[in-house]
């Protein structure tokens, strides 16, 4: 599976054109990031649903705190109906840097993600739901039937060991936020542990590298464009991940604090070359191809994630050419 992430920090008309371009170039799925400080992802996905024919579409990833899980389930069902069965539900614990701005940083957790998508699956199957857990629901139900019912795929976004194992046991895929083979090798171990408890009735499971990619014929320009997403990744990275790559946790914490405060330029300036190497496939097409090949030894699919590159249209094409043979 080869997917691409389109971030609604850009004009939505341009993003729709990029999504159409991605479909024509051979991508299998388009995900839209969900951050309150960007444009609304559901508006973008709805527009893209009517402009495309074959690519799967979904949030990459929504969280169950900003929006009630029952409402999230309805949003995904609506997208599935509009796209004639092409929706995928990307759901995770959310970005800690932006959730902190909303007073929700302490709400993040595995249980809330699991309860949210299990509830969504019941609603998609036509059930009414009572729930008393990380959220409340009483006789909640949908007054319409999604075209694919309960078969809408659930892709859990996460990188902690428990989230990886939970996804392997209960979901259809894991969107693992990683661009480096070290991280994907570790993720594969967690997934394999979770798969030992997966019932056969749940079918196949995919470990998907949700990789920051910055690609251009000008390698230096590509690496410079990688600074913003790497800052967000570093700022939210868990201590074991930072240790795996030899990243100073204090430096990472300072970047996270700058991001949370909206001091983006200061955060981006603190991103080091080592951080770019650890958390982004950045450089020339040859470099990105080499990195993707190494990741493919551990992953079943790859999402070409933000920033894509200094020129978005060129990057859509170059990335497909460079990594498509592996996924």
N, C-alpha and C positions, 0 to 999 in steps of 0.2 A: 504494500500500500504506500503510495506517494501522495502526501498532502501538502498544503501550503497554508500558512497563517497570514491573513490580511488584517492589519490593525487599523481600526477606524480613527486613527489620529490624522488620517488623510481625508480629503474630500470624498464623499461617498460616491459621487459619479465616477471619479477616477478608480475607486476601489471596485465598483461593479465592472468596469472595463477590464481591470486586472483579473477579476474572477473569471470573466469570460475568456480572457487570454489564457489563464491557467487551465481551464477545461480544454481549450483547443490545443494546448501544448502537451496534454497528457496526464495532468494531475488527476488523482482519484477523489480528492476531498479538499474542501476549503473550510477552514476554521476562522472564526473571528474572535479576537480577544475581548474580554469583558472587564473594563476598568471604568469607574464612574467618571474619570477625568478625560476620557475619550468620547467620541460620538457613540450613539446607541447601537450596539451590535445587532439587535433584533431588527431594526430598521434596515440595516445593510443586508442582513441575511435574507430578509423578505424580498428586497429588490433583486438580489442575486438569484433567488429561487425562480423568479419569472424570466430572468435573462439567460439561464442555463438549462441544460437538458439531462446531464448525466452525473455531474459531480455530487458527492455527498456534501451536506452543509450542516454546520453546527457551531455552537459556542466553543471556544477553546481557551479557557474554560469558564463556565458560570460557577457561582458559588451559592450555597443555600442560606446565606445570611442577609445579603442586600435585598433579595427577593424571596418571598415565602415559597417553600418547595412545591406546594400545590400550584401556585401561579407559574413557577418555572416549568412544571410538567405541562401546563396548558400552552405555554409559549412554544415549547418543543413540538407538541402535538400540532399546533397551528402551522409551524414551519414544515412539518411532515406533510400536512394536508396540502399546503401551497406548493411544495416541491414534488408532490405526487410520490411520496414514499422515500425521499432522499435524506431525511433528517438523521443526525447523529447527536446524542446528548453528551457533550463534554462537560464534566462536573468535577470540581475539586475544592480544596479548602481555601482557595483564593490567595491573592498576593498580600502578604502581611504589611508591606509598606503603604499600600493604598487603603486597606481595611482599617489601619490605625487611624486614618483621617476621619473615618466614620464611627469611631468608637467600637469597632467590631474585632479588633485584633485578638481578643481573648476568647472569641467564639469559635475559632478555627479548630477542627478536629476530625478524626476519622468517623466517629459515630454519626455526626450530622450529615456527612456525605453519603454514607451507606443508607441511612434512613430516608434521605431525600430521593435517591434513585430507586430504592425499593418501593417507595410510595408512588413515584411516577409510573413505574411498571404496572402497579395495580390500577391506577387511573386509566392508563392507556388500554388496559384489558377490559375496561368498562365497569370496574368495581367502584363502590363508594367507600370512602376511607375515614376511619376514626383513628386518631393518633395522639399519643401523649408521650412525648420524648424530648428530643432537641427542638421540636416545634409541636404546635397543637393543631389538630384538625378534627372537625366533627361533621360526619355525614357529607364529606366533601366529594364531589364527583364532577366529571365532565359531561356536558349536555350534547356532545357530538363524539363521533368515533374516528380516530386517526386512521388513515388508509392502511397503515401497516400494523395497527393495534400494538400489541406488546412486543413486537419484533424490532422496535427502534433500538439501534445499538447504543450501549452506554459505554463511553470511554472515560475512565477516571484519570484526572490529572493529579499527579503527585510524585513525590520523590523520597519520602520517608519509608523505612522498611515495612512498617505495619500497613501503610496505605498501599504499597506495592503488593503485598501478600493478600490484602483484602480485595483489591481489584482482580487479582488472578482467580480468587475463589468465587467472586460474585458477579463481576462485570464482563463486558465483551472485549475490553482492551484497556491498556494502561498507556496514557500519554505521559511519558517520563521526560521531565524537563532536563535534558542532557544532550551534549554535543560531543562528548569525549568518550572514546572506547572504554576507558577505565570506569566511567560512571555506568555505561550500559552493561558492562560485564557484571558489575555489582548488582544492577537492577535485575539482570537475568537470573541471578542466584535467588533473589527475593521472590521473583515471579515463579520460579520452579518450585520453591517451597510452598507457595500458595496454591499452585496447581495440584498438589498432592491431595488437597481437600476439595477440589472442584468436582461437583457432580457431572456426570457425562451428559445429562440433559441440557446443560448450559452451552454445549457446543464448543467451537473453537475460540481461542483467545489470542490476541495480538499484543506483543510488546512493541510500542511505537515510540521511537526517539523524537521528542518534540524539541528540535534542535534550533538554536539561534544560528542563522546563516547570513553571512555578508560576502557577496561574491561580485567580482568585477575583474575585467582584464587588467585594471590598475590595482595591484594588490595592496598598495599603501592606502588608497582611497577606500578600499573595502574594509581594511582594518580600522580606519578612522571612523567609518560609519557604524562599526560594531560597538563603539563605546556606550551609547545609551542603553541598549538592551542588556549588555553585560553588567552595567551598573545596577539595573533592577534585579538581575539574577544574583549577583554577588551580595547585594543588600539583603536578600531574603534567603540566602543559602544556609543550610544547617551546618553546625560546626564539623560533623564528620565529613561532609562534602568539601568544605574548605581545607580540612586537614589532608584529604586525599590528594589535593592539588598543591599543597604547600602555600596556601593563601593566608596571610596574616588576618586573624579574626578581628582584631581591632580596626584594621583598615577597612575590612568588609562592613563592620558595624557603623563606622563613620559614613560610608557611602549610603548605607540604608537610612541613616538619620537624615542625611541631606535630601534623599529622595522623598522621604516622608514629609519633610518640611517644604517641599516644592522647590528646593534649590538645585535644580537639575544640572545646570552648567557646572556647578561646583562638584556635584556627584560624578558627572562624566569625566571631569578633569582628573579625578583620583583613580580612574581605571588604568591598571598597569598592563603592559604587554603579556605578562604571565596570566593575568585574569582573562584577557581576550583568548589566549591559547586554550585555557581550561574550559571556557564557557561559550565558545562560538567557533563555528567552522568559518573562518575568515581568511580571505585572500583571493588568489587567482583561481580560475576554474580547475586547474591541475591540483592545487592544494585542497580545494573543497572535495574534489573527486577522491583524493587519497584518504581524507578524513571520513568521508561517507563509506568508503569501502571497509575501513576498519570498524566503523559502527555496525555495518551490516553483518558482521560476524556474530553479533549478539542480538540484534533487533529484527523484528518482522516487518517493520515499516518505518517511515521517516516523514515528519512534517517539517518542511522548510519554513522556519520561523523568522520573526522579525530580527534584524531590520531588512533582510533580503539583500540589500546592497545600496550603494550611493545612487543608482538609477533603478527605480522599481521595475519598469517594463523590461529593461535589459536583464535584470536579475531573475525575473520569472523564467525567462528563456534559458539563461545560462545555467541556472540551478537544475532545471529539468534535464538538460543535456548532460550535466556533470554527475548527477546522482541517480538519474532514472534507471540506469542499467542495473543498479543494486536493489531497487525496490519496485 
